[in-house]
Amino acid sequence: MPKKWETVCQQAKQVNATDATSARQFFEQHFTAWQLNENGKTTGLITGYYEPVIKGSLTRTATARFPIYGIPTDLIVLPIDETAKQQATLTVRRVNGTWQVIPHPDDKTQTDATLTTSDFTIDSRTKVLKTRLNGQQLVPYLTREQIDAEPLKAAPILGWADDEVDLFFLEIQGSGRLKLTDGSTVRLSYAEQNGHRYKAIGKWLADYNYVKLHEVSAQIIKDWLAKHPKQRREVLNQNPSYVFFQILPSSNDGPIGAQGVPLTAEHSIAVDPRYTAYGTPTYLSTTHPHSKQPLNRLMIAQDTGGAIRGAVRADIYWGSGQTAGELAGHTKQVGQMWLLLPNGEIPFINN
């Protein structure tokens, strides 16, 4: 942690957190506000997310039929650097239990695998490739359509969901709770992803004039899918991204965000970590969902997501359950963001 952050964190311990005036004075005295912009544009999209509670069971039943998968044992996460990205074919070898790209292989007696980079979607943001071994070739991991086509034998099943659409939206949110028939819940959290880019099914529905783009929300999508069960699978498969979960200990705290700490309802946001470091106090100026009522609040950047791309881009964590879900589903606002950094610190951009 940089020295300026260490100093200001120590000073924060002396502030009475229950006193709004003292807290405000602390930030005014020790922080400088830096407005985020992207190519000179200071406004961006503000959306919302929540912790869903879906019905299901730990064992398959007549109603709980949709598997909730843990991390597959055949999923290989391969780090890739800029040099490797420029090569058409890579030599890959398992070294001390992990797969690595071998820049200049010289040991021809050791069995290697190969990888064709054109098989993958690779850009400046790509740090790892999500793959599986097919003979002596590393290929992209299975898409949503492939995973749903037949049981995924390589992955543990953590539980079963009653509704495949609820499970789909659980993946989008990244975490949630599985409510069992006895009323207890099992806490599920993001563990890994199949490596395919997230694609919004709401936009696909709008492109084909099934819904109007400006009206798209989680509830609109759910309503449409409920009315068109024969097209449900086709629509869900438009998003090839698939999330694998892990079970966390039961807790009343919020879900664990990418920063590794519990999220706080209405005060935690997901950001693009290339522009905003986790833990950064971020002042958000926007409006409430479906309203012109101002929403101006100090948030903390504690999470990220596949759809959160860009400097002026935030996803508000609204909390857990149905009410939070309704707020999240209707949050599609325009907003501005300011980073609050210790005096003397400057923003970074990590491409």
KEKE-3310 file (N, C-alpha, C; in steps of 0.2 Angstrom, whole numbers, plus 5000, padded with zeros to 4 digits):
npx = (5004:5003:5012:5005:4992:4993:4995:4983:4974:4977:4974:4960:4955:4954:4943:4926:4915:4901:4897:4892:4896:4910:4915:4913:4921:4934:4936:4936:4947:4958:4958:4958:4948:4945:4939:4932:4934:4931:4940:4937:4924:4913:4902:4893:4887:4876:4872:4863:4865:4862:4860:4853:4840:4836:4825:4828:4837:4848:4849:4844:4827:4810:4806:4817:4828:4839:4856:4868:4884:4900:4918:4925:4935:4942:4944:4956:4966:4975:4989:4993:5004:5009:5018:5015:5002:5004:5008:5004:5003:5005:5016:5013:5015:5014:5020:5026:5013:5005:4999:5008:5014:5027:5040:5051:5053:5064:5065:5062:5058:5048:5031:5021:5007:4998:4992:4981:4980:4970:4959:4953:4946:4955:4961:4968:4964:4965:4971:4972:4968:4954:4953:4952:4958:4960:4964:4980:4979:4975:4960:4946:4936:4920:4905:4890:4879:4884:4887:4875:4869:4872:4875:4888:4901:4913:4912:4909:4892:4884:4872:4854:4843:4827:4822:4827:4829:4830:4842:4851:4851:4856:4869:4873:4872:4882:4883:4874:4859:4854:4838:4832:4820:4816:4817:4830:4846:4858:4874:4880:4894:4903:4915:4923:4924:4919:4927:4921:4915:4904:4887:4874:4857:4846:4849:4849:4836:4830:4836:4830:4817:4809:4807:4808:4822:4825:4817:4822:4824:4828:4817:4808:4814:4813:4799:4796:4803:4796:4783:4787:4791:4796:4806:4815:4827:4835:4836:4843:4855:4861:4870:4886:4894:4897:4895:4904:4901:4905:4903:4900:4903:4888:4881:4876:4881:4885:4887:4903:4914:4924:4935:4937:4930:4915:4901:4892:4876:4869:4880:4892:4900:4902:4916:4927:4942:4953:4953:4949:4954:4952:4944:4944:4937:4923:4915:4898:4887:4871:4855:4840:4833:4821:4818:4820:4825:4839:4853:4866:4881:4894:4903:4911:4923:4922:4920:4918:4913:4908:4902:4905:4913:4924:4929:4920:4909:4898:4891:4879:4877:4863:4858:4850:4838:4820:4816:4827:4831:4822:4825:4838:4836:4829:4839:4846:4854:4861:4877:4890:4907:4918:4935:4941:4956:4970:4978:4990:4991:4989:4978:4978:4980:4977:4980)
npy = (4994:5011:5025:5036:5032:5023:5032:5040:5031:5027:5039:5039:5030:5038:5045:5048:5037:5037:5050:5061:5074:5075:5064:5069:5081:5075:5069:5080:5087:5078:5072:5073:5077:5069:5070:5057:5053:5048:5049:5062:5063:5065:5059:5044:5027:5021:5007:4994:4981:4966:4954:4940:4929:4913:4899:4882:4866:4855:4843:4834:4836:4834:4847:4855:4856:4861:4861:4869:4873:4870:4874:4867:4852:4850:4863:4874:4887:4898:4908:4923:4933:4948:4946:4932:4934:4938:4928:4914:4901:4892:4884:4874:4869:4858:4863:4860:4857:4867:4875:4882:4894:4890:4899:4896:4882:4868:4855:4842:4829:4830:4829:4840:4852:4861:4877:4886:4903:4910:4904:4909:4924:4938:4952:4968:4968:4955:4943:4930:4914:4904:4887:4870:4853:4845:4831:4834:4847:4863:4870:4882:4884:4876:4883:4892:4886:4873:4868:4867:4858:4845:4835:4842:4833:4835:4844:4848:4847:4859:4862:4863:4872:4878:4886:4889:4902:4910:4905:4909:4923:4924:4920:4932:4942:4937:4932:4925:4918:4902:4896:4884:4871:4870:4883:4888:4895:4893:4900:4907:4910:4919:4909:4905:4907:4904:4909:4915:4929:4940:4943:4953:4948:4956:4966:4958:4954:4966:4969:4961:4966:4961:4967:4984:4993:5004:5001:4990:4979:4969:4963:4965:4957:4944:4943:4942:4930:4921:4921:4915:4901:4892:4898:4901:4894:4896:4910:4912:4906:4915:4922:4917:4916:4909:4906:4899:4892:4894:4888:4898:4901:4903:4919:4935:4946:4956:4950:4943:4954:4958:4964:4957:4958:4960:4966:4982:4987:4999:5007:5001:4999:4992:4992:4997:4990:4994:5008:5012:5009:4995:4998:5012:5027:5034:5046:5047:5054:5054:5049:5042:5026:5026:5039:5057:5061:5067:5057:5057:5052:5046:5032:5016:5008:4992:4980:4971:4967:4957:4965:4978:4990:5003:5020:5029:5022:5013:5001:4999:4991:4985:4977:4963:4951:4953:4967:4974:4968:4973:4986:4986:4980:4991:5001:5011:5023:5039:5046:5054:5052:5054:5051:5050:5053:5052:5067:5073:5061:5053:5049:5032:5022:5007:4997)
npz = (5000:4995:5003:5006:5007:5017:5028:5028:5031:5044:5050:5048:5057:5068:5067:5071:5066:5066:5066:5055:5051:5055:5048:5035:5035:5037:5024:5016:5021:5019:5006:4988:4975:4960:4944:4934:4917:4900:4886:4886:4889:4902:4907:4910:4910:4923:4932:4941:4953:4963:4977:4973:4979:4976:4973:4978:4979:4988:4983:4968:4963:4959:4956:4958:4946:4939:4937:4948:4946:4952:4951:4936:4935:4923:4918:4912:4917:4908:4909:4899:4890:4882:4872:4868:4864:4851:4843:4832:4835:4850:4861:4875:4892:4906:4921:4936:4941:4935:4920:4907:4895:4884:4879:4871:4867:4871:4875:4868:4872:4881:4884:4876:4874:4862:4857:4847:4844:4837:4839:4850:4858:4859:4867:4872:4885:4889:4900:4904:4897:4896:4896:4889:4888:4873:4867:4861:4861:4867:4869:4867:4882:4886:4879:4885:4879:4875:4888:4894:4886:4889:4904:4914:4917:4923:4933:4950:4957:4966:4970:4966:4956:4955:4945:4928:4923:4934:4939:4929:4930:4943:4939:4932:4942:4950:4963:4977:4985:4989:4992:5002:5005:5018:5023:5026:5020:5007:5004:4990:4979:4967:4958:4947:4929:4912:4902:4890:4883:4891:4885:4882:4884:4883:4874:4863:4862:4859:4847:4839:4839:4849:4861:4867:4866:4875:4885:4891:4905:4919:4924:4913:4904:4911:4911:4897:4894:4902:4895:4883:4882:4873:4866:4876:4879:4867:4868:4881:4878:4869:4877:4879:4890:4906:4923:4937:4953:4971:4988:5002:5019:5030:5032:5038:5032:5017:5000:4995:4987:4973:4979:4990:5001:5011:5003:5005:5006:4995:4996:4991:4975:4959:4948:4934:4935:4929:4928:4941:4956:4968:4983:4983:4988:4980:4973:4968:4956:4951:4947:4955:4952:4938:4940:4942:4954:4963:4966:4975:4981:4992:4988:4989:4979:4976:4969:4953:4936:4922:4913:4916:4910:4906:4910:4916:4923:4933:4944:4955:4971:4977:4988:4996:4990:4985:4984:4982:4971:4962:4962:4957:4944:4938:4937:4927:4923:4919:4924:4934:4940:4953:4959:4975:4981:4992:4997:4986:4979:4963:4949:4942:4927:4922:4910)
capx = (5000:5007:5013:5000:4986:4994:4994:4976:4970:4978:4970:4953:4954:4953:4937:4920:4911:4894:4896:4892:4900:4917:4917:4914:4927:4939:4937:4937:4954:4963:4957:4957:4943:4947:4933:4934:4932:4934:4940:4934:4917:4912:4896:4893:4881:4876:4867:4863:4865:4859:4861:4847:4838:4832:4823:4831:4838:4855:4848:4839:4820:4805:4805:4824:4831:4844:4862:4873:4890:4907:4923:4926:4941:4945:4945:4963:4967:4982:4991:4996:5007:5008:5022:5012:4996:5006:5010:4999:5003:5009:5018:5010:5017:5012:5026:5024:5006:5002:5000:5012:5016:5034:5042:5056:5053:5069:5065:5057:5056:5043:5025:5018:5001:4998:4986:4980:4977:4965:4953:4951:4945:4960:4963:4973:4962:4966:4977:4972:4964:4950:4954:4952:4963:4957:4970:4986:4977:4971:4954:4942:4932:4913:4900:4884:4875:4887:4887:4868:4867:4872:4878:4895:4903:4920:4911:4904:4886:4883:4864:4849:4839:4820:4820:4833:4830:4833:4849:4854:4852:4861:4876:4874:4874:4889:4883:4867:4858:4849:4834:4830:4813:4816:4818:4837:4849:4865:4877:4884:4898:4907:4922:4927:4920:4921:4931:4918:4913:4897:4883:4867:4852:4841:4850:4848:4829:4829:4838:4825:4811:4804:4806:4810:4829:4825:4813:4825:4826:4828:4810:4805:4817:4810:4792:4796:4805:4790:4778:4789:4795:4799:4812:4819:4834:4838:4838:4848:4861:4865:4876:4890:4897:4895:4899:4904:4901:4908:4899:4903:4900:4882:4883:4871:4885:4883:4891:4910:4915:4931:4940:4938:4927:4908:4898:4887:4870:4868:4886:4897:4899:4907:4919:4932:4948:4958:4953:4947:4957:4947:4944:4944:4931:4921:4908:4894:4882:4867:4848:4837:4830:4815:4816:4824:4827:4846:4857:4873:4883:4900:4903:4917:4924:4923:4918:4918:4909:4910:4898:4907:4919:4925:4931:4914:4905:4897:4886:4877:4875:4857:4857:4848:4831:4816:4815:4834:4831:4818:4829:4844:4833:4827:4844:4850:4855:4867:4880:4897:4910:4925:4939:4944:4962:4974:4981:4996:4991:4986:4974:4981:4976:4980:4977)
capy = (5000:5017:5028:5041:5028:5021:5038:5042:5025:5028:5045:5037:5027:5042:5048:5045:5035:5039:5057:5063:5080:5073:5060:5074:5085:5071:5068:5087:5089:5074:5069:5077:5074:5069:5068:5052:5055:5044:5053:5069:5063:5065:5055:5037:5022:5018:5002:4991:4973:4964:4947:4936:4923:4908:4893:4876:4860:4852:4837:4835:4834:4835:4854:4857:4852:4864:4861:4874:4870:4872:4874:4861:4850:4851:4870:4876:4894:4899:4915:4924:4939:4952:4942:4926:4935:4940:4921:4910:4894:4892:4878:4874:4863:4858:4864:4860:4857:4873:4875:4888:4895:4890:4904:4893:4875:4865:4848:4838:4823:4831:4830:4847:4853:4867:4881:4891:4909:4912:4900:4913:4931:4940:4959:4971:4966:4948:4941:4923:4911:4898:4882:4863:4849:4841:4828:4837:4854:4867:4874:4887:4880:4876:4889:4890:4881:4867:4866:4866:4853:4839:4836:4844:4828:4837:4849:4846:4850:4862:4862:4862:4877:4877:4889:4891:4909:4913:4903:4913:4930:4923:4921:4939:4945:4934:4929:4925:4913:4896:4895:4877:4870:4871:4890:4890:4897:4892:4906:4905:4916:4918:4906:4905:4909:4899:4913:4918:4936:4942:4946:4955:4945:4961:4969:4953:4954:4972:4969:4957:4969:4957:4972:4990:4994:5009:4998:4984:4978:4962:4961:4964:4951:4938:4942:4939:4923:4917:4921:4912:4896:4888:4902:4903:4891:4900:4917:4912:4904:4921:4924:4911:4917:4904:4907:4893:4895:4891:4889:4901:4900:4907:4925:4940:4951:4956:4945:4945:4957:4957:4966:4952:4960:4960:4972:4986:4989:5006:5010:4998:4999:4988:4997:4994:4991:4997:5015:5013:5003:4993:5001:5019:5031:5036:5050:5046:5059:5051:5049:5036:5022:5028:5046:5063:5063:5066:5052:5060:5048:5043:5025:5013:5003:4985:4974:4972:4962:4957:4971:4984:4992:5010:5024:5032:5016:5010:4996:5000:4986:4988:4973:4956:4950:4955:4974:4976:4966:4978:4993:4984:4979:4997:5006:5012:5030:5043:5048:5056:5049:5057:5047:5053:5051:5056:5073:5071:5055:5055:5043:5028:5019:5000:4994)
capz = (5000:4995:5010:5007:5009:5024:5032:5028:5034:5051:5052:5047:5063:5074:5065:5074:5060:5067:5066:5048:5050:5056:5042:5029:5036:5036:5017:5013:5023:5017:5000:4982:4970:4953:4940:4929:4910:4895:4879:4887:4891:4909:4909:4909:4912:4930:4933:4948:4954:4970:4979:4972:4983:4972:4976:4975:4984:4988:4979:4963:4965:4954:4955:4957:4940:4935:4941:4950:4945:4955:4946:4933:4935:4917:4916:4913:4916:4906:4909:4892:4890:4876:4867:4866:4860:4844:4840:4829:4839:4856:4865:4882:4895:4913:4925:4943:4942:4932:4913:4906:4889:4884:4873:4866:4870:4869:4878:4864:4875:4886:4880:4876:4871:4858:4857:4842:4847:4833:4842:4856:4858:4863:4866:4877:4892:4890:4904:4904:4893:4899:4891:4891:4884:4868:4864:4863:4859:4871:4865:4872:4886:4883:4880:4889:4875:4876:4895:4895:4881:4892:4911:4914:4921:4926:4938:4955:4958:4973:4972:4961:4956:4953:4939:4925:4922:4940:4939:4924:4933:4948:4936:4930:4948:4953:4970:4979:4990:4987:4998:5003:5006:5025:5024:5026:5013:5006:5001:4984:4977:4961:4959:4941:4923:4906:4897:4885:4884:4892:4880:4885:4880:4883:4868:4858:4861:4856:4840:4835:4840:4854:4866:4865:4870:4881:4891:4894:4912:4921:4924:4906:4901:4914:4909:4890:4894:4905:4890:4877:4885:4868:4864:4882:4878:4862:4870:4886:4874:4866:4881:4880:4897:4911:4929:4941:4960:4977:4994:5007:5026:5031:5036:5037:5029:5010:4997:4995:4981:4970:4983:4995:5008:5010:5000:5009:5001:4993:4997:4987:4968:4955:4943:4929:4939:4925:4930:4948:4961:4973:4989:4982:4989:4974:4973:4962:4955:4947:4949:4957:4946:4935:4943:4942:4960:4963:4970:4976:4987:4992:4987:4989:4974:4979:4965:4946:4933:4915:4909:4918:4906:4905:4916:4919:4923:4939:4946:4962:4974:4981:4993:4995:4990:4979:4983:4980:4964:4958:4961:4952:4937:4934:4937:4920:4923:4917:4930:4934:4945:4955:4963:4981:4983:4997:4994:4983:4975:4956:4947:4938:4922:4921:4904)
cpx = (5004:5007:5007:4993:4987:4993:4987:4972:4971:4974:4963:4951:4952:4946:4931:4915:4904:4892:4897:4897:4908:4919:4918:4920:4934:4941:4939:4944:4959:4963:4956:4953:4945:4942:4936:4931:4935:4934:4937:4927:4916:4906:4896:4887:4882:4870:4867:4863:4863:4861:4854:4846:4834:4831:4826:4832:4845:4855:4843:4832:4816:4805:4812:4828:4837:4851:4866:4880:4896:4912:4925:4933:4945:4946:4953:4964:4974:4984:4994:4998:5007:5012:5018:5006:4998:5008:5004:4998:5007:5010:5016:5012:5015:5018:5024:5017:5002:5004:5003:5014:5024:5036:5046:5057:5060:5070:5060:5055:5050:5036:5022:5011:5002:4992:4986:4976:4971:4958:4950:4950:4950:4961:4967:4971:4963:4972:4978:4967:4960:4950:4952:4956:4959:4962:4976:4985:4973:4966:4950:4937:4924:4909:4894:4880:4878:4887:4880:4865:4867:4876:4885:4898:4910:4919:4907:4898:4885:4876:4861:4844:4832:4819:4827:4835:4833:4840:4853:4856:4856:4868:4878:4876:4880:4889:4875:4866:4853:4845:4831:4823:4811:4816:4825:4840:4856:4868:4881:4888:4902:4914:4926:4922:4923:4926:4928:4915:4905:4893:4876:4861:4846:4842:4848:4840:4827:4831:4833:4818:4806:4803:4809:4817:4828:4821:4816:4826:4826:4821:4806:4808:4814:4803:4792:4798:4799:4785:4780:4794:4799:4805:4817:4826:4838:4841:4844:4855:4865:4870:4880:4894:4894:4899:4898:4905:4905:4903:4903:4899:4894:4884:4877:4875:4883:4888:4898:4911:4922:4937:4942:4935:4919:4906:4893:4882:4870:4875:4892:4895:4904:4909:4924:4938:4954:4959:4952:4950:4952:4949:4944:4938:4929:4915:4904:4888:4877:4859:4845:4834:4823:4813:4821:4827:4835:4848:4864:4876:4890:4900:4910:4917:4926:4922:4919:4914:4910:4907:4901:4914:4919:4926:4925:4909:4904:4891:4884:4875:4869:4855:4854:4841:4827:4816:4822:4834:4827:4822:4835:4841:4831:4833:4847:4850:4861:4870:4887:4900:4917:4928:4941:4950:4966:4978:4988:4996:4987:4983:4979:4977:4980:4977:4980)
cpy = (5006:5021:5033:5038:5025:5026:5040:5037:5025:5034:5043:5034:5031:5046:5044:5043:5037:5046:5060:5069:5079:5069:5065:5078:5081:5070:5075:5089:5085:5071:5075:5074:5074:5066:5063:5055:5049:5048:5059:5069:5061:5061:5048:5033:5020:5013:4999:4984:4972:4956:4944:4930:4919:4902:4887:4871:4858:4846:4838:4832:4835:4842:4857:4853:4855:4865:4868:4871:4874:4872:4867:4859:4850:4858:4872:4883:4896:4906:4917:4931:4942:4949:4936:4928:4936:4933:4917:4904:4895:4885:4879:4868:4864:4858:4864:4860:4862:4873:4882:4888:4895:4894:4900:4886:4871:4857:4845:4832:4823:4832:4837:4847:4860:4871:4886:4897:4912:4909:4904:4920:4934:4948:4962:4969:4959:4946:4934:4920:4905:4893:4875:4859:4845:4837:4831:4845:4857:4871:4878:4882:4881:4882:4887:4885:4874:4864:4864:4860:4846:4840:4837:4839:4830:4842:4847:4850:4853:4862:4862:4868:4875:4880:4891:4898:4913:4911:4908:4920:4929:4923:4928:4943:4943:4931:4929:4919:4908:4895:4888:4877:4871:4878:4892:4891:4894:4898:4904:4911:4914:4914:4906:4906:4905:4903:4916:4925:4937:4945:4947:4952:4951:4965:4965:4954:4960:4972:4966:4960:4965:4962:4978:4991:4999:5007:4992:4984:4971:4959:4960:4958:4944:4937:4939:4932:4918:4916:4917:4906:4892:4891:4903:4900:4895:4907:4917:4910:4910:4924:4918:4911:4912:4905:4900:4896:4891:4892:4892:4900:4905:4913:4930:4946:4951:4951:4948:4948:4955:4959:4961:4953:4960:4967:4975:4988:4996:5010:5007:4998:4994:4993:4993:4995:4993:5005:5016:5008:5001:4996:5009:5022:5034:5040:5050:5051:5056:5053:5042:5033:5025:5035:5051:5065:5062:5060:5054:5057:5046:5036:5022:5008:4997:4979:4976:4967:4962:4962:4978:4986:5000:5014:5027:5027:5013:5006:4997:4993:4988:4983:4966:4956:4954:4963:4976:4974:4970:4984:4991:4984:4985:5002:5006:5020:5033:5046:5051:5053:5053:5052:5052:5050:5055:5061:5071:5065:5057:5048:5039:5025:5012:4996:4987)
cpz = (5000:5002:5011:5010:5016:5029:5033:5031:5041:5054:5052:5054:5069:5073:5068:5067:5060:5066:5058:5046:5051:5050:5036:5029:5035:5028:5014:5015:5020:5010:4994:4978:4963:4948:4934:4922:4905:4888:4880:4889:4898:4912:4907:4911:4919:4930:4940:4948:4962:4971:4978:4977:4978:4975:4973:4981:4983:4984:4974:4965:4959:4951:4954:4952:4937:4940:4942:4951:4949:4949:4943:4934:4929:4914:4918:4912:4914:4905:4902:4892:4883:4870:4864:4862:4852:4840:4838:4833:4845:4859:4872:4885:4903:4917:4932:4945:4938:4924:4912:4898:4889:4878:4868:4869:4867:4871:4874:4866:4879:4882:4881:4873:4866:4858:4851:4844:4843:4835:4847:4854:4862:4861:4871:4884:4894:4894:4905:4899:4897:4894:4893:4886:4880:4865:4866:4861:4865:4867:4870:4876:4884:4884:4884:4885:4876:4883:4896:4891:4884:4899:4910:4920:4925:4932:4944:4955:4965:4975:4965:4961:4953:4946:4935:4923:4928:4941:4934:4927:4939:4945:4935:4936:4951:4959:4972:4984:4988:4993:4997:5005:5014:5027:5025:5020:5013:5002:4995:4981:4971:4962:4953:4935:4917:4901:4891:4887:4886:4887:4883:4881:4879:4876:4862:4856:4858:4849:4836:4836:4845:4860:4864:4870:4876:4886:4894:4901:4913:4921:4918:4903:4904:4912:4902:4890:4897:4900:4884:4879:4879:4865:4870:4881:4873:4864:4876:4883:4870:4870:4882:4886:4902:4917:4934:4948:4965:4983:4999:5014:5026:5035:5034:5033:5021:5007:4996:4988:4978:4974:4989:5001:5006:5008:5005:5004:5001:4994:4993:4979:4965:4949:4938:4933:4935:4926:4937:4952:4966:4979:4989:4983:4982:4975:4967:4962:4950:4949:4951:4951:4944:4939:4941:4948:4961:4968:4970:4982:4986:4993:4988:4983:4976:4975:4957:4943:4925:4910:4911:4915:4904:4911:4920:4919:4930:4940:4953:4965:4979:4987:4991:4994:4984:4978:4980:4972:4959:4956:4956:4945:4934:4935:4930:4919:4920:4923:4929:4940:4947:4960:4969:4983:4988:4994:4992:4978:4968:4954:4943:4932:4921:4916:4903)
residu = (MET:PRO:LYS:LYS:TRP:GLU:THR:VAL:CYS:GLN:GLN:ALA:LYS:GLN:VAL:ASN:ALA:THR:ASP:ALA:THR:SER:ALA:ARG:GLN:PHE:PHE:GLU:GLN:HIS:PHE:THR:ALA:TRP:GLN:LEU:ASN:GLU:ASN:GLY:LYS:THR:THR:GLY:LEU:ILE:THR:GLY:TYR:TYR:GLU:PRO:VAL:ILE:LYS:GLY:SER:LEU:THR:ARG:THR:ALA:THR:ALA:ARG:PHE:PRO:ILE:TYR:GLY:ILE:PRO:THR:ASP:LEU:ILE:VAL:LEU:PRO:ILE:ASP:GLU:THR:ALA:LYS:GLN:GLN:ALA:THR:LEU:THR:VAL:ARG:ARG:VAL:ASN:GLY:THR:TRP:GLN:VAL:ILE:PRO:HIS:PRO:ASP:ASP:LYS:THR:GLN:THR:ASP:ALA:THR:LEU:THR:THR:SER:ASP:PHE:THR:ILE:ASP:SER:ARG:THR:LYS:VAL:LEU:LYS:THR:ARG:LEU:ASN:GLY:GLN:GLN:LEU:VAL:PRO:TYR:LEU:THR:ARG:GLU:GLN:ILE:ASP:ALA:GLU:PRO:LEU:LYS:ALA:ALA:PRO:ILE:LEU:GLY:TRP:ALA:ASP:ASP:GLU:VAL:ASP:LEU:PHE:PHE:LEU:GLU:ILE:GLN:GLY:SER:GLY:ARG:LEU:LYS:LEU:THR:ASP:GLY:SER:THR:VAL:ARG:LEU:SER:TYR:ALA:GLU:GLN:ASN:GLY:HIS:ARG:TYR:LYS:ALA:ILE:GLY:LYS:TRP:LEU:ALA:ASP:TYR:ASN:TYR:VAL:LYS:LEU:HIS:GLU:VAL:SER:ALA:GLN:ILE:ILE:LYS:ASP:TRP:LEU:ALA:LYS:HIS:PRO:LYS:GLN:ARG:ARG:GLU:VAL:LEU:ASN:GLN:ASN:PRO:SER:TYR:VAL:PHE:PHE:GLN:ILE:LEU:PRO:SER:SER:ASN:ASP:GLY:PRO:ILE:GLY:ALA:GLN:GLY:VAL:PRO:LEU:THR:ALA:GLU:HIS:SER:ILE:ALA:VAL:ASP:PRO:ARG:TYR:THR:ALA:TYR:GLY:THR:PRO:THR:TYR:LEU:SER:THR:THR:HIS:PRO:HIS:SER:LYS:GLN:PRO:LEU:ASN:ARG:LEU:MET:ILE:ALA:GLN:ASP:THR:GLY:GLY:ALA:ILE:ARG:GLY:ALA:VAL:ARG:ALA:ASP:ILE:TYR:TRP:GLY:SER:GLY:GLN:THR:ALA:GLY:GLU:LEU:ALA:GLY:HIS:THR:LYS:GLN:VAL:GLY:GLN:MET:TRP:LEU:LEU:LEU:PRO:ASN:GLY:GLU:ILE:PRO:PHE:ILE:ASN:ASN)
# end
